[in-house]
Amino acid sequence: IVITQESNDPVSWMNTGRQYERLNLKCRDLKIGCHPINAMIEENNFEKEAAKDLSLKGNMQMIIRVGYVEAYPEPVSKRRDLKDIIVR
């Protein structure tokens, strides 16, 4: 999966993060694992050539490898309760 944005600025980066989070939540329901593999975007000419080969419009922000999983592993660290994080 490739996420693109029209521009390459902090607002676009935040939007990319939001899209990635929504993708993760939906994939979890479908028992699909997501693994970001963005290092290749940093390689010389990869983004330009991939955008051309895939007919992408905009700036490539994220590349995500996906696949079905039988079960999700337990979290490595203890998760905080939402009541500890969300303040009204």
C-alpha positions as CSV (number, residue, x, y, z in Angstrom):
1,I,0.0,0.0,0.0
2,V,1.3,3.5,-0.9
3,I,0.1,6.6,0.8
4,T,0.6,9.8,-1.2
5,Q,-0.1,13.5,-0.5
6,E,-0.2,16.5,-2.8
7,S,2.5,18.4,-0.8
8,N,5.4,17.5,1.4
9,D,4.9,19.6,4.5
10,P,4.0,19.0,8.2
11,V,0.3,19.2,7.5
12,S,0.6,16.4,4.9
13,W,2.7,14.3,7.2
14,M,0.0,14.6,9.9
15,N,-2.6,13.6,7.4
16,T,-0.5,10.6,6.3
17,G,-0.3,9.5,10.0
18,R,-4.0,9.8,10.3
19,Q,-4.6,7.7,7.2
20,Y,-2.1,5.1,8.4
21,E,-3.8,4.9,11.8
22,R,-7.2,4.4,10.2
23,L,-5.7,1.7,8.0
24,N,-4.2,-0.1,11.0
25,L,-7.5,-0.1,12.8
26,K,-9.4,-1.5,9.8
27,C,-6.7,-4.1,9.1
28,R,-6.8,-5.2,12.7
29,D,-10.5,-6.0,12.3
30,L,-9.7,-8.0,9.1
31,K,-6.7,-9.9,10.7
32,I,-4.3,-8.2,8.4
33,G,-0.9,-7.1,9.7
34,C,0.7,-3.8,8.5
35,H,4.5,-3.2,8.4
36,P,5.8,0.2,7.2
37,I,8.8,-0.1,4.9
38,N,9.7,3.6,4.3
39,A,13.5,3.2,4.0
40,M,13.3,2.6,0.3
41,I,11.7,6.1,-0.2
42,E,15.0,7.5,0.9
43,E,17.0,5.7,-1.8
44,N,18.2,7.7,-4.8
45,N,15.5,7.8,-7.6
46,F,13.3,5.2,-6.0
47,E,10.4,7.5,-5.3
48,K,10.5,9.0,-8.8
49,E,10.8,5.7,-10.6
50,A,8.1,4.0,-8.4
51,A,5.7,6.9,-8.9
52,K,6.2,6.6,-12.6
53,D,5.8,2.8,-12.7
54,L,2.7,2.9,-10.4
55,S,1.2,6.1,-12.0
56,L,1.1,7.8,-8.7
57,K,0.1,11.4,-8.3
58,G,1.5,13.5,-5.5
59,N,4.4,12.8,-3.1
60,M,5.0,9.3,-1.8
61,Q,4.7,9.5,2.0
62,M,4.5,5.9,3.1
63,I,4.9,2.3,1.8
64,I,3.2,-0.4,3.8
65,R,3.6,-4.1,3.5
66,V,0.4,-6.0,4.4
67,G,-0.5,-9.7,4.9
68,Y,-2.9,-11.9,6.8
69,V,-2.0,-13.0,10.3
70,E,-3.4,-16.0,12.2
71,A,-3.1,-14.1,15.6
72,Y,-1.8,-10.9,16.8
73,P,1.0,-11.1,19.4
74,E,0.4,-9.6,22.9
75,P,1.8,-6.1,23.4
76,V,5.4,-6.0,24.5
77,S,4.8,-3.2,26.9
78,K,1.8,-2.7,29.3
79,R,-0.7,-0.4,27.7
80,R,-2.1,2.6,29.7
81,D,-5.8,2.8,30.2
82,L,-7.5,5.5,28.1
83,K,-8.7,7.2,31.2
84,D,-5.1,8.0,32.1
85,I,-4.5,9.7,28.7
86,I,-7.7,11.4,27.8
87,V,-8.5,14.5,29.8
88,R,-11.8,16.4,29.6
